[in-house]
Amino acid sequence: MNSDGFDEFKTITYGDRGNLKFETIETGHIAQSAVEGLNHGSLIWNITGGDGEFSRATGLITFNFTFSAEGDVVDNQYGRLSTP
């Protein structure tokens, strides 16, 4: 992570169903929130494929989160996945 943001390349494993692979489209962003001691961030992941049921998957996932210096994290993801 740099001072301006971050990039991610990830894989989520769904057991016997397969693996879903994705990466950030643009650099994610982190900033202080209006609540003292709380930071927030967001990014968009592009689904790049996978294996098993996800071998030809495409789509996008949005990721929004908050975190504190104490390690408290709340995150939300919303994805739209297509598998031809």
C-alpha positions in Angstrom: 0.0 0.0 0.0 1.2 3.5 -0.8 0.1 6.8 0.7 -2.5 7.3 -2.1 -4.1 3.9 -2.2 -3.6 0.2 -2.9 -4.0 -2.6 -5.4 -5.1 -6.2 -4.8 -5.0 -9.5 -6.6 -7.1 -12.1 -4.8 -8.6 -15.6 -5.1 -11.7 -16.7 -3.1 -12.1 -20.5 -2.7 -15.6 -21.9 -2.6 -14.7 -25.4 -1.6 -15.7 -28.0 -4.3 -17.3 -25.3 -6.4 -14.0 -23.8 -7.4 -11.9 -20.6 -7.1 -12.9 -17.1 -8.1 -10.1 -14.8 -9.1 -10.2 -11.0 -9.2 -8.0 -7.8 -9.2 -8.5 -4.1 -8.6 -9.6 -2.1 -11.6 -8.0 1.1 -10.3 -6.2 1.9 -7.1 -8.3 1.6 -4.0 -8.7 4.6 -1.7 -8.5 5.1 2.0 -9.5 8.3 3.9 -10.5 9.5 7.3 -14.2 9.5 8.0 -16.2 12.1 9.8 -16.1 9.9 12.9 -12.9 10.5 14.9 -10.6 7.5 14.9 -12.4 5.8 12.0 -11.1 5.4 8.4 -13.0 4.3 5.4 -12.1 3.0 2.0 -13.4 1.6 -1.3 -12.3 -0.1 -4.5 -13.7 -2.1 -7.4 -12.5 -5.6 -8.3 -12.7 -7.0 -11.8 -13.4 -10.8 -11.9 -10.7 -12.3 -14.0 -11.9 -16.0 -14.0 -11.2 -19.0 -11.9 -11.7 -22.7 -12.1 -14.5 -25.2 -11.5 -17.9 -23.4 -11.7 -16.0 -20.1 -12.1 -13.8 -21.1 -15.0 -15.2 -18.5 -17.4 -16.6 -16.1 -14.8 -16.7 -12.3 -15.5 -18.1 -9.4 -13.6 -17.4 -6.7 -11.0 -17.3 -6.6 -7.2 -17.5 -3.3 -5.2 -15.8 -3.3 -1.8 -16.5 -0.6 0.9 -15.1 -0.8 4.4 -14.3 1.1 7.6 -11.5 0.3 10.1 -10.2 1.7 13.3 -6.7 1.9 14.9 -7.9 -0.8 17.3 -8.5 -3.2 14.5 -12.3 -3.0 14.2 -13.3 -3.6 10.6 -16.7 -3.5 8.9 -16.7 -4.4 5.2 -19.4 -4.8 2.5 -19.1 -6.4 -0.9 -21.6 -6.5 -3.8 -20.8 -8.5 -6.8 -22.5 -9.1 -10.2 -21.1 -12.4 -11.6 -21.7 -13.9 -15.0 -20.7 -17.5 -16.0 -21.6 -18.4 -19.6 
